[in-house]
Amino acid sequence: MRVFQVWPKRARSSNGQIITPAMVVTVTLPYHAPTPFTQGIGAVAEAYMRIYKCDIKKLSCSAGDFNYKGLA
């Protein structure tokens, strides 16, 4: 199991969705992975939807739009 803290590199606004660097989420993956984006942005998108009600897919975000650090 691997845990990551993920946050956007910069503020973005599009399609009625807003995301800022202050919007930090913690993502837990059930497998060992080097990044939280190994299987795509799905796990990160689910966390942002659950916590902030923000659909980062509508913002056309990719893995390069986020910073992350491994917690465990």
Secondary structure, DSSP 8 states (H G I E B T S, - for coil): -EEEEEEESS-EEETTEEE-TT--EEEEESS--SSTTTT-SHHHHHHHHHHH---TTTTT--GGGEEEEE--
